[in-house]
Amino acid sequence: MNWRQKVLDFDNICDHGEGLKGLIFDIQKFAIHDGGGIRTLVFLKGCPLLCPWCSNPESLAGKPEITFVCNNCIGCGKCLEICPSDAINRDESNGKGLTIDRDRCTLCGQCAKHCYAGAINIIGRYLSVPELMEIIERDRKFYEQSNGGVTFSGGEPTTQPEFLKAALKETQRRGIHTAIETSSFVNWETYASILEHVDLVLTDIKHMDDAEHKRLTGVSNKVILDNLRNISKLGIPVKIRLPLIPGFNDSTRNLEATADFVERLSHVQSLDILPYHRLGEMKWGQLGQDYSLAGVEALTLEETEARIQLFRDHGLKVSIGG
């Protein structure tokens, strides 16, 4: 399956049977790179951008998904017996031992439940705000001692605006620092209502040229750049992040344009360069999808340093990796 065939389905994300719920695919504890101090990262599922270098492809679709980690499979065959939809079949030809027909799969979760080797998993679960806050509160003492907090990430967290607002508002009400990690590709009226409950914005600039941005991500950058200008006017602290992808956005022309844009913004704490890596490549295969950047090599440290020197020459505070 080509990665651009991803289907978004947000119909049941915000109201899933028992009131307001969000679709979350991961919660990471003791994070130190996404907003200051020790943090809890809450990853919301769904994203309108289609970045081919995405290291979390399980975050893209706005619905639960099934993954198969072939290296974990021990060939017991239990999943074949238990699947009520006959969506799992043996297939020795691809070296994996079995295949999953994702069109037939109903995501009932029976295979994952009975796969004690951890080869099959369902990605994405629905949580209410109280359920999420119970998890967040467990590490309150670490937030307080380190000036940390909670960062809502994705995917793109603003694709679940009502849940995100409710979670941010409740987090702030409890005196916990809030941050969002976002592409800023969202309607400004919606974005502004979310930002009322945000202490720090971590946001990407992927490419300054609109045509190239569309080619790379599937969407225009006009809304993104306008939103960054608006955030600057509001005075909200922001960290700009640039995923540095060799051959895609690392040209001198694009880096100069990015530097010119960022230095006009106010309240920018830093420009964080996120070097390309291939750590998420195997995840695409686990979702039954192709990784379109196979063969693209990461920049060396020297090559990365040479490119970010341009930003330092503009007087910008730069970090590598956030």
C-alpha positions as CSV (number, residue, x, y, z in Angstrom):
1,M,0.0,0.0,0.0
2,N,1.3,3.4,-0.9
3,W,1.7,5.8,2.0
4,R,-0.4,8.4,0.2
5,Q,-3.4,6.1,0.3
6,K,-3.8,6.7,4.0
7,V,-7.4,7.3,5.0
8,L,-8.4,9.7,7.8
9,D,-11.6,9.0,9.8
10,F,-12.3,11.3,12.7
11,D,-16.1,10.7,12.9
12,N,-16.0,9.0,16.3
13,I,-12.9,10.4,17.9
14,C,-14.5,13.1,20.1
15,D,-17.7,11.3,21.1
16,H,-17.2,7.6,21.3
17,G,-20.1,6.2,23.2
18,E,-19.4,7.6,26.7
19,G,-19.0,11.3,26.1
20,L,-15.8,13.2,25.1
21,K,-12.9,10.9,24.4
22,G,-9.7,11.2,22.5
23,L,-7.9,8.7,20.3
24,I,-4.4,8.3,21.8
25,F,-1.7,6.0,20.4
26,D,1.0,6.4,23.0
27,I,1.8,8.0,26.4
28,Q,5.5,8.5,27.2
29,K,6.8,9.2,30.7
30,F,9.9,11.0,31.8
31,A,10.5,12.8,28.5
32,I,13.1,15.6,28.6
33,H,13.2,17.0,25.0
34,D,9.7,18.4,24.4
35,G,9.0,21.4,26.5
36,G,11.4,21.7,29.4
37,G,11.8,19.6,32.6
38,I,10.5,16.1,33.0
39,R,7.3,15.7,31.0
40,T,4.6,13.3,30.0
41,L,4.0,13.2,26.3
42,V,0.5,12.4,25.1
43,F,0.3,11.3,21.4
44,L,-3.0,11.9,19.7
45,K,-3.8,9.9,16.6
46,G,-4.5,11.5,13.2
47,C,-2.7,13.9,10.9
48,P,-3.7,15.9,7.8
49,L,-0.1,16.0,6.6
50,L,1.5,13.2,4.7
51,C,5.2,13.7,5.3
52,P,7.1,10.7,3.8
53,W,9.9,10.9,6.4
54,C,7.4,10.5,9.3
55,S,9.0,8.4,12.1
56,N,5.6,7.7,13.6
57,P,3.5,6.5,10.8
58,E,1.2,4.8,13.3
59,S,0.1,8.4,14.2
60,L,-1.2,9.3,10.7
61,A,-4.6,7.6,10.3
62,G,-7.4,9.0,12.5
63,K,-8.6,5.5,13.6
64,P,-7.1,2.5,15.4
65,E,-4.8,0.3,13.3
66,I,-3.3,-3.2,13.5
67,T,0.4,-3.7,13.3
68,F,2.5,-6.9,12.8
69,V,6.0,-7.1,14.1
70,C,7.3,-10.1,12.1
71,N,10.5,-10.4,14.2
72,N,8.4,-11.1,17.3
73,C,6.3,-13.8,15.6
74,I,7.0,-17.3,16.9
75,G,4.7,-19.0,14.4
76,C,2.3,-20.5,16.9
77,G,-0.7,-20.0,14.7
78,K,-3.0,-18.8,17.5
79,C,-4.0,-15.6,15.6
80,L,-5.1,-17.8,12.6
81,E,-7.4,-19.8,14.8
82,I,-8.9,-16.9,16.7
83,C,-9.5,-14.3,13.9
84,P,-13.3,-14.2,13.3
85,S,-12.9,-12.4,10.0
86,D,-10.3,-14.7,8.4
87,A,-8.1,-11.6,7.9
88,I,-4.8,-13.4,8.8
89,N,-3.2,-15.9,6.5
90,R,0.0,-17.8,6.3
91,D,2.4,-16.5,3.7
92,E,6.0,-17.9,3.6
93,S,6.8,-16.2,0.3
94,N,7.5,-12.8,2.0
95,G,9.6,-14.1,4.8
96,K,7.2,-13.0,7.4
97,G,5.2,-16.2,7.9
98,L,1.8,-14.5,7.8
99,T,0.0,-11.5,6.3
100,I,-2.9,-9.4,7.5
101,D,-5.7,-8.4,5.2
102,R,-6.4,-5.0,6.6
103,D,-9.5,-4.5,4.5
104,R,-11.1,-7.5,6.1
105,C,-9.8,-6.8,9.6
106,T,-12.5,-5.4,11.9
107,L,-10.0,-4.4,14.7
108,C,-11.7,-6.6,17.2
109,G,-8.4,-7.1,18.9
110,Q,-8.7,-10.8,19.5
111,C,-5.5,-11.6,17.7
112,A,-3.6,-9.0,19.7
113,K,-5.1,-10.2,23.0
114,H,-3.9,-13.8,22.3
115,C,-0.5,-12.9,20.8
116,Y,1.6,-13.3,23.9
117,A,4.8,-12.8,21.8
118,G,3.7,-9.3,21.1
119,A,3.8,-9.6,17.3
120,I,0.3,-8.2,16.7
121,N,-0.9,-5.0,18.3
122,I,-3.8,-2.6,18.0
123,I,-2.6,1.0,17.9
124,G,-4.9,3.6,19.3
125,R,-7.2,3.6,22.3
126,Y,-10.0,6.0,23.4
127,L,-9.5,7.8,26.7
128,S,-11.7,10.3,28.5
129,V,-10.2,13.4,30.0
130,P,-10.5,12.0,33.6
131,E,-8.9,8.8,32.5
132,L,-6.0,10.7,30.9
133,M,-5.6,13.0,33.9
134,E,-5.3,10.0,36.2
135,I,-2.3,8.9,34.2
136,I,-0.8,12.4,34.1
137,E,-1.2,13.0,37.8
138,R,0.9,10.0,38.7
139,D,4.1,12.0,37.9
140,R,3.1,15.4,39.4
141,K,6.0,15.4,41.8
142,F,8.4,15.1,38.8
143,Y,6.8,18.0,37.0
144,E,7.0,20.2,40.2
145,Q,10.6,19.3,41.0
146,S,11.9,19.8,37.4
147,N,9.6,22.6,36.1
148,G,8.2,20.1,33.7
149,G,4.7,19.3,32.6
150,V,2.6,17.7,29.8
151,T,3.1,18.0,26.1
152,F,0.3,17.0,23.7
153,S,1.7,15.7,20.4
154,G,0.7,13.5,17.5
155,G,0.1,12.9,14.7
156,E,-1.4,16.4,14.8
157,P,-3.2,17.0,18.1
158,T,-5.3,19.8,16.7
159,T,-7.3,17.3,14.6
160,Q,-9.0,16.4,17.8
161,P,-9.7,20.0,18.9
162,E,-12.5,19.5,21.5
163,F,-10.7,16.7,23.3
164,L,-7.4,18.6,23.2
165,K,-9.0,21.8,24.6
166,A,-10.6,19.9,27.4
167,A,-7.4,18.1,28.3
168,L,-5.3,21.2,28.1
169,K,-7.8,23.2,30.2
170,E,-7.9,20.5,32.9
171,T,-4.2,20.2,32.9
172,Q,-3.7,23.9,33.4
173,R,-6.4,24.0,36.1
174,R,-4.3,21.6,38.1
175,G,-1.3,23.9,37.8
176,I,0.6,21.8,35.4
177,H,2.6,23.4,32.5
178,T,1.2,22.6,29.1
179,A,2.8,22.4,25.6
180,I,1.6,21.3,22.2
181,E,3.8,19.8,19.5
182,T,2.1,20.7,16.2
183,S,2.4,21.4,12.5
184,S,0.2,24.5,13.0
185,F,-1.9,23.3,10.0
186,V,-5.3,24.2,11.5
187,N,-8.0,26.8,11.1
188,W,-7.0,29.9,13.1
189,E,-10.3,30.2,14.9
190,T,-9.9,26.6,16.2
191,Y,-6.2,27.1,16.9
192,A,-6.8,30.3,18.9
193,S,-9.3,28.5,21.1
194,I,-6.7,25.8,21.8
195,L,-3.9,28.3,22.4
196,E,-5.9,29.8,25.3
197,H,-4.8,26.8,27.4
198,V,-1.2,26.4,26.1
199,D,2.0,27.7,27.8
200,L,4.4,26.7,25.1
201,V,4.1,25.9,21.4
202,L,6.5,23.6,19.6
203,T,5.8,23.9,15.9
204,D,7.4,22.8,12.6
205,I,8.4,24.6,9.5
206,K,8.9,22.0,6.9
207,H,9.5,24.1,3.8
208,M,9.1,27.8,3.0
209,D,8.1,27.3,-0.7
210,D,4.4,26.6,-0.9
211,A,4.6,24.4,-4.0
212,E,7.4,22.3,-2.5
213,H,5.5,22.1,0.8
214,K,2.5,20.8,-1.1
215,R,4.6,18.3,-3.0
216,L,6.3,17.0,0.2
217,T,3.4,17.0,2.7
218,G,0.2,17.1,0.6
219,V,-0.9,20.5,2.0
220,S,-0.1,24.2,1.5
221,N,2.1,26.1,4.0
222,K,0.1,29.3,3.8
223,V,-2.1,28.5,6.8
224,I,1.0,27.4,8.8
225,L,3.0,30.5,8.2
226,D,0.0,32.8,8.9
227,N,-0.6,31.0,12.1
228,L,3.0,31.4,13.2
229,R,2.7,35.2,12.6
230,N,-0.5,35.2,14.7
231,I,1.1,33.3,17.5
232,S,4.0,35.8,17.4
233,K,1.5,38.7,17.9
234,L,-0.1,36.9,20.8
235,G,3.2,36.7,22.6
236,I,3.0,33.0,23.3
237,P,6.4,31.4,23.8
238,V,7.3,29.2,20.8
239,K,10.0,26.8,19.7
240,I,10.4,26.5,15.9
241,R,11.4,23.0,14.7
242,L,12.9,22.2,11.3
243,P,13.0,18.5,10.3
244,L,16.2,18.6,8.2
245,I,15.6,16.1,5.3
246,P,18.5,15.7,2.9
247,G,17.5,16.4,-0.7
248,F,14.1,17.7,0.4
249,N,14.4,20.9,2.4
250,D,18.1,21.3,3.2
251,S,19.1,23.6,0.3
252,T,20.8,26.9,1.1
253,R,17.9,28.8,-0.5
254,N,15.3,27.1,1.7
255,L,17.4,27.5,4.9
256,E,18.0,31.2,4.2
257,A,14.2,31.7,3.6
258,T,13.5,29.9,6.9
259,A,16.0,32.0,8.8
260,D,14.6,35.2,7.4
261,F,11.1,34.2,8.4
262,V,12.0,33.0,11.9
263,E,14.0,36.1,12.8
264,R,10.9,38.3,12.1
265,L,8.9,36.4,14.8
266,S,8.9,37.4,18.4
267,H,9.0,35.2,21.5
268,V,10.9,32.5,19.8
269,Q,12.9,30.6,22.4
270,S,14.9,28.5,19.9
271,L,15.1,27.0,16.5
272,D,15.4,23.2,17.0
273,I,17.0,21.3,14.1
274,L,15.7,17.8,13.9
275,P,18.1,15.8,11.7
276,Y,16.6,13.1,9.5
277,H,16.9,9.5,10.7
278,R,15.5,6.1,9.6
279,L,14.5,4.8,13.0
280,G,10.8,4.7,12.0
281,E,11.4,3.0,8.7
282,M,10.4,-0.5,10.0
283,K,7.1,0.9,11.4
284,W,5.9,1.5,7.9
285,G,6.2,-2.2,7.0
286,Q,4.6,-3.2,10.3
287,L,1.5,-1.2,9.1
288,G,1.6,-2.9,5.7
289,Q,2.9,0.2,3.9
290,D,5.9,1.1,1.9
291,Y,8.6,3.6,3.2
292,S,9.1,5.9,0.2
293,L,12.5,7.3,1.5
294,A,14.2,4.0,1.6
295,G,17.8,4.6,0.6
296,V,18.0,8.2,1.7
297,E,21.0,8.6,4.0
298,A,21.1,10.8,7.0
299,L,23.4,13.8,7.0
300,T,26.6,13.4,8.9
301,L,27.2,15.6,12.0
302,E,29.6,17.7,10.0
303,E,27.0,18.2,7.2
304,T,24.4,19.1,9.7
305,E,26.6,21.6,11.5
306,A,27.5,23.3,8.1
307,R,23.8,23.8,7.4
308,I,22.8,25.2,10.8
309,Q,25.7,27.6,10.8
310,L,23.6,29.6,8.5
311,F,21.0,30.1,11.2
312,R,23.6,31.1,13.7
313,D,24.9,33.7,11.3
314,H,21.4,35.2,11.4
315,G,21.8,35.4,15.2
316,L,19.2,32.7,16.0
317,K,19.5,30.4,19.0
318,V,19.9,27.0,17.5
319,S,19.8,23.5,19.0
320,I,20.1,20.1,17.5
321,G,17.3,17.6,18.4
322,G,15.3,20.0,20.6
